Amino acid sequence: MKNIIKYLIPSALLMLLSQGLHAQAESGMSNSKIEVVIGVIVIIFSVVVLYLIRLEKKINLLEKRNKEEQL
């Protein structure tokens, strides 16, 4: 899971940024709207990733406790 996260985050951010830059180049009038949309998407994605990392740590802790109880 950690390896997936290491490669998923940078690639997703690059994809979002490249799409945003392409859209900004096409339309000069809606720059602020595109920046807001990209910002919101990045914030939501970051929160989800942080939640998943936190959840993974809790699951690992529970698995470790479960193994200790079985011994």
Phi and psi restraints in degrees (value plus and minus 20) as a CYANA .aco file:
   2 LYS   PHI     -85.9   -45.9
   2 LYS   PSI     -57.5   -17.5
   3 ASN   PHI     -84.9   -44.9
   3 ASN   PSI     -58.4   -18.4
   4 ILE   PHI     -83.9   -43.9
   4 ILE   PSI     -63.9   -23.9
   5 ILE   PHI     -84.4   -44.4
   5 ILE   PSI     -58.4   -18.4
   6 LYS   PHI     -80.3   -40.3
   6 LYS   PSI     -56.1   -16.1
   7 TYR   PHI    -114.3   -74.3
   7 TYR   PSI     -45.8    -5.8
   8 LEU   PHI     -92.5   -52.5
   8 LEU   PSI     -63.1   -23.1
   9 ILE   PHI     -82.1   -42.1
   9 ILE   PSI     -74.9   -34.9
  10 PRO   PHI     -82.5   -42.5
  10 PRO   PSI     -58.2   -18.2
  11 SER   PHI     -88.7   -48.7
  11 SER   PSI     -58.7   -18.7
  12 ALA   PHI     -87.7   -47.7
  12 ALA   PSI     -60.8   -20.8
  13 LEU   PHI     -84.9   -44.9
  13 LEU   PSI     -61.8   -21.8
  14 LEU   PHI     -83.7   -43.7
  14 LEU   PSI     -58.6   -18.6
  15 MET   PHI     -84.5   -44.5
  15 MET   PSI     -64.8   -24.8
  16 LEU   PHI     -83.7   -43.7
  16 LEU   PSI     -63.1   -23.1
  17 LEU   PHI     -87.1   -47.1
  17 LEU   PSI     -59.1   -19.1
  18 SER   PHI     -87.8   -47.8
  18 SER   PSI     -57.7   -17.7
  19 GLN   PHI     -86.0   -46.0
  19 GLN   PSI     -59.7   -19.7
  20 GLY   PHI     -86.0   -46.0
  20 GLY   PSI     -61.1   -21.1
  21 LEU   PHI     -86.5   -46.5
  21 LEU   PSI     -57.7   -17.7
  22 HIS   PHI     -85.3   -45.3
  22 HIS   PSI     -62.6   -22.6
  23 ALA   PHI     -87.3   -47.3
  23 ALA   PSI     -55.6   -15.6
  24 GLN   PHI     -87.7   -47.7
  24 GLN   PSI     -55.1   -15.1
  25 ALA   PHI     -88.6   -48.6
  25 ALA   PSI     -51.8   -11.8
  26 GLU   PHI     -95.7   -55.7
  26 GLU   PSI     -57.9   -17.9
  27 SER   PHI    -150.7  -110.7
  27 SER   PSI      95.7   135.7
  28 GLY   PHI    -101.1   -61.1
  28 GLY   PSI     -38.8     1.2
  29 MET   PHI     -96.8   -56.8
  29 MET   PSI     -52.7   -12.7
  30 SER   PHI    -125.6   -85.6
  30 SER   PSI      16.5    56.5
  31 ASN   PHI     -81.2   -41.2
  31 ASN   PSI     -65.5   -25.5
  32 SER   PHI     -87.3   -47.3
  32 SER   PSI     -54.8   -14.8
  33 LYS   PHI     -86.8   -46.8
  33 LYS   PSI     -61.9   -21.9
  34 ILE   PHI     -85.4   -45.4
  34 ILE   PSI     -61.5   -21.5
  35 GLU   PHI     -82.6   -42.6
  35 GLU   PSI     -58.7   -18.7
  36 VAL   PHI     -86.1   -46.1
  36 VAL   PSI     -64.0   -24.0
  37 VAL   PHI     -83.0   -43.0
  37 VAL   PSI     -65.6   -25.6
  38 ILE   PHI     -82.9   -42.9
  38 ILE   PSI     -61.8   -21.8
  39 GLY   PHI     -81.6   -41.6
  39 GLY   PSI     -63.8   -23.8
  40 VAL   PHI     -85.3   -45.3
  40 VAL   PSI     -62.3   -22.3
  41 ILE   PHI     -82.5   -42.5
  41 ILE   PSI     -63.1   -23.1
  42 VAL   PHI     -84.0   -44.0
  42 VAL   PSI     -61.7   -21.7
  43 ILE   PHI     -84.1   -44.1
  43 ILE   PSI     -66.4   -26.4
  44 ILE   PHI     -82.5   -42.5
  44 ILE   PSI     -64.2   -24.2
  45 PHE   PHI     -81.9   -41.9
  45 PHE   PSI     -62.5   -22.5
  46 SER   PHI     -82.9   -42.9
  46 SER   PSI     -62.8   -22.8
  47 VAL   PHI     -83.6   -43.6
  47 VAL   PSI     -62.7   -22.7
  48 VAL   PHI     -83.7   -43.7
  48 VAL   PSI     -63.7   -23.7
  49 VAL   PHI     -83.8   -43.8
  49 VAL   PSI     -64.4   -24.4
  50 LEU   PHI     -83.0   -43.0
  50 LEU   PSI     -58.8   -18.8
  51 TYR   PHI     -83.1   -43.1
  51 TYR   PSI     -63.4   -23.4
  52 LEU   PHI     -85.6   -45.6
  52 LEU   PSI     -58.5   -18.5
  53 ILE   PHI     -84.1   -44.1
  53 ILE   PSI     -63.8   -23.8
  54 ARG   PHI     -84.0   -44.0
  54 ARG   PSI     -62.2   -22.2
  55 LEU   PHI     -83.9   -43.9
  55 LEU   PSI     -59.6   -19.6
  56 GLU   PHI     -83.0   -43.0
  56 GLU   PSI     -60.1   -20.1
  57 LYS   PHI     -83.4   -43.4
  57 LYS   PSI     -61.3   -21.3
  58 LYS   PHI     -85.5   -45.5
  58 LYS   PSI     -60.8   -20.8
  59 ILE   PHI     -84.4   -44.4
  59 ILE   PSI     -62.9   -22.9
  60 ASN   PHI     -81.3   -41.3
  60 ASN   PSI     -58.9   -18.9
  61 LEU   PHI     -85.4   -45.4
  61 LEU   PSI     -63.2   -23.2
  62 LEU   PHI     -85.1   -45.1
  62 LEU   PSI     -59.0   -19.0
  63 GLU   PHI     -84.7   -44.7
  63 GLU   PSI     -59.1   -19.1
  64 LYS   PHI     -85.2   -45.2
  64 LYS   PSI     -63.7   -23.7
  65 ARG   PHI     -84.1   -44.1
  65 ARG   PSI     -59.3   -19.3
  66 ASN   PHI     -83.8   -43.8
  66 ASN   PSI     -61.6   -21.6
  67 LYS   PHI     -83.3   -43.3
  67 LYS   PSI     -60.6   -20.6
  68 GLU   PHI     -85.2   -45.2
  68 GLU   PSI     -57.2   -17.2
  69 GLU   PHI     -89.8   -49.8
  69 GLU   PSI     -52.7   -12.7
  70 GLN   PHI     -91.8   -51.8
  70 GLN   PSI     -45.5    -5.5
